[in-house]
Amino acid sequence: MENYNQTSTYFTLLGLFPSSRIGLFLFILIVLIFLMALFGNLSMFLVIFLDTHLQKPMYFLLSQLSLVDLTYISNIVPKMAYDFLFGNKSISFIACGIQSFFFLTLAGAEGLLLASMAYDRYVAICFPLHYPIKISRRVCVLMIIGSWLLGSINSCAHTIYALHIPYCRSKAINHFFCDVPAMLTLACMDTWVYEYTVFVSTTIFLLLPFTCIVFSYGRVLLAVYRMHSAEGKKKAYSTCSTHLTVVTFYSAPFAYTYLRPKSLRSPTEDKVLAVFYTILTPTLNPVIYSMRNKEVMGALRRAIQRICSVRM
């Protein structure tokens, strides 16, 4: 069998959309969602960066989540849209590795950032007097750097492995982006060792953060339950339940996809599930974390008023 790495310099992404009216409808829908995600995350990032009232650890973490989501969805959707519009589904070997690297880096960073945000709320509500010490500016910066750094290291290991194995089957990747497990179905060697590393990475960057998030919000809800304020309870329950819904919406499809053995995976199912954690979650995050936050909404109103006053 030929060694694909040596005889070809590109892959072909089969994509998400069928060549039909339904495919065109889905394409338009995804592009609209993408534009919403761009506007929402960019607005969130700029408002938090520019508004002096939001210079707090919680919002600093939220701005980083917006930056991750903005980069995350931009890493995948433009290429997918270009492939559908122009019918050129090829991607170079190096470009595929770069896309895979950014995807894995951002996915790992997002899981750790969500855990950091849950820990921030846990300390703020359960240990309010210790909050300035436990969640200082320095601690916040370290959590953010750690999220990006650990995500990059994990991604680098997976990407290097994927780029150095021999490919000798069809060069068509049955996905809409360069997902390493989908790439490895084309390999002409046993990849059981890599499947084990995927299980370990998913556990570290997804299951452990998810467990920490559930624990943190569980302790928050327990503390809120002991409050005497009915309004405070209602607000906290609403916030926690919404945040947990978003985290589950992101983590569950990701975990289900990456923790299954290769023999049980379905390309069609993997692509549908990937839409949740690569496209829908980055769109929902700014909506959930801004619409239910009075300080963020206040900052948005002030920004709009400043823009309107400048134009007038």
Secondary structure, DSSP 8 states (H G I E B T S, - for coil): ---HHHH-SEEEE--SS-SSHHHHHHHHHHHHHHHHHHHHHHHHHHHHHH-GGG-SHHHHHHHHHHHHHHHHHHTTHHHHHHHHHH---EEEHHHHHHHHHHHHHHHHHHHHHHHHHHHHHHHHHH-GGGHHHHT-HHHHHHHHHHHHHHHHHHHHHHHHHHHHS-B-S--EESSSS--HHHHHTTBSS--HHHHHHHHHHHIIIIIHHHHHHHHHHHHHHHHHHT-S-HHHHHHHHHHHHHHHHHHHHHHHHHHHHHHS-GGG--HHHHHHHHHIIIIIHHHHHHHHHHHT-HHHHHHHHHHHHHHHHHH-
